């Protein structure tokens, strides 16, 4: 037996049996465990509280307490949503479904219990050795808890591939794992941006990026960049740029609010960096980044599309964020999902995130597990197969 597998099995069988129950925000807010939950991630417990306070449209929030007889071992946030089961489809099939829904508006919508994060990837709480027992408790408890909440579907939303070993127990509990639209990542342990260009990119792509950056540098008035921790004072300029990017996205889930963008810098000043690009006093692009250790994640972006293409703002933003990150000692860069074509050319790698899906009805679930590979969204993206680690989405 391979050593890694043997180690995982040992971790799994040596863990105590835990129980899982539903809890409210009031109950967990007084827990000392909650105050340190997800501390090793860029989105710690403060981020989940922020989401509950500022992203309310269509979501109902709750928490799962996973405990032994003596103590709380983990707290997993969840939320309830009326989910479109066919949101990942595209093309002719999507048009066909739209036609059906003109006559039957609720066709293939389901009240869903989603374990994880409304705005971003999900994580398992608790230290690594306890995650097998935590996952086993979730696998045993979630179907019954979902029925208590009148949910037909259960989804563990966008858990990174590093959790595949502990979450393997979900398969035996009837869950199917399918890829969600992956994030991307890039090693930025270079002297500067030019060192990255020279080391990583092909001569053709390197020349293309340099031409686009030179064009941006020649802009009149000149483009300037600043980094701040709070955008409240300029929210009326910033938020419409984010909205424009959201509206152009072919796949949409959560929509951030003005309150979210104002509050995140106040509540998480140690982790939040807003990048702002201006021409004179006019804001033309924004980026919301979160930092943790030696990593920087570019989670959300906004563009003024009246100038974005002429000024090559995508490449200017990428250059400035990477240059700033390297100069400030960060070694790895993460970016959100979608818009994969430039990321592929810039030699970013896919960062797989998984969905674990189950219907609370056994007969329906047996059919759903066979249909999910045809419904998942990554199969419809023409660029993803070009990435060198595309196979990791399903491994």
Secondary structure, DSSP 4 states (H G I P E B T S, - for coil): --HHHHHHHHHHHTSPP-EEEEE-HHHHHT-HHHHTTTTTSSS-HHHHHHHHHH--TT-EEEEEEEE-SSSEEEEEEEEEEEEETTTT--HHHHHHHHHHHHH-TTTTEEEEEEES-SSS-B---S-GGGHHHHHHHHHHHHHHHHHHTT-SEEEEEEEEGGGTTGGGHHHHTT-EEEEPPPEEEEE--SSSHHHHHHHHS-HHHHHHHHHHHHHHHT-SSPEEEEEES--GGGHHHHHHHHHHHHHH-SS------HHHHHHHHHH-TTTEEEEEEEETTEEEEEEEEEEETTEEEEEEEEE-TTTTTTTTHHHHHHHHHHHHHHHTT--EEEE-SS-HHHHHHTT-EEE-EEEEEEESSHHHHHHHHHHHHHH-GGGG-TTGGGSTTGGGGT-
